[in-house]
């Protein structure tokens, strides 16, 4: 009776190699998307947070009149975008925030609205402060995630207040004195007082709201999942290639022993 052994099927080897090729193609496409600019996910998050910003403003919960200034909560979605997705998303959402603030001061003016009609005051700081908040987040890379986000949101709001009120002092100190019925010597003290009384509550509010939301989004989007380094990828590829070569050599050995076994059987 003839005992004929069949060679081991090397389909598994081919599939392993095909999977590796597909992974390499996917990595190249991902790198191209990152280099080309904004990704679809980033664009989606920008649209979502911008919509929340506008909804807060239209509903009246985003800008609360308090004395000569407005206490704002519109900066919260901007901080969330910066801390979760980075400075690019934060800057885009901040731009929407600034444009809405400009429109709000035109359509529903208060005593200081003539100062905020200038985009340098109403728009520019809203683009820059999320970038600064993200830089604070990067500097605290050794800190636990919770305190890291708390400090970033708090400091981002502080930067926002400093930039807005500082530009008012630099560009419109005289107009501010006229609108507030102050002498020129009282302008700086009044601006510092308003910055503290309005900016600190905004910063505390931002830290309380942004922290749980940003932590939940980062978890859902797997932002804090450790990524494989290039050396690990090379090691994995080498191990897979070695396994594939072993399967091939086993197939060749089986094919070579087949004629010998047939002769012995005969």
URFEN-V664332 format. One line per field, one symbol per residue. ss: DSSP state (a for helix, b for strand, c for the rest). phi: phi as a letter, one per 20 degrees, with the letter a starting at -180 (. if undefined). psi: psi as a letter, one per 20 degrees, with the letter a starting at -180 (. if undefined). A space follows every 10 residues. Layout:
ss: ???
phi: ???
psi: ???
This chain:
ss: cccccccccc aaaaaaaaaa aaaaaaaaaa aaaaaaccca aaaaaaaaaa aaaaaaaaac ccbbbbccbb bbccaaaaaa aaaaacaaaa aaaaaaaaaa aaaaaaaccc ccaaaaccaa aacaaaaaaa aaaaaaaaac ccccaaaaaa aaaaaaaaaa aaaaaaaaaa aaaaaaaaaa cccaaaaaaa aaaaaaaaaa aaaaaaaaaa aaaaaaaaaa ccccccccca aaaaaaaaaa aaaaaaaaaa aaaaaaaaaa aaaaac
phi: .eddeefffe ffffffffff ffffffffff ffffffpeef ffffffffff fffffffffn eecdfbmfdd eddfffffff fffedofffg ffffffgfff fffffeecfc fdggfeffff eedgffeeff fffffffffe feffffgffg fffffgffff ffffffffff ecfffffffe ldegfeffff fffffffdff ffffgfffef gfffffffff elfeffefff ffffffffff ffffffffff fffffffgff ffffff
psi: ppoopqqppk hhgghghggg ggggghgghg hgghhicprg gghghggghh ghghggghii ihoopnbirp pqjiighghg gghgirhggg hghhgggghh gghghghmqa hjhhhihphh ghgghhhhhh ghhhhghhhk hiqqgfhghg gggghghggg gggghghggh hkgghghghj lqqhiigghg ggghgghhgg hggggghhgh ghggggghgg jlhjppqprh hhgggggggg gghghghghh gghghhighg hgggg.
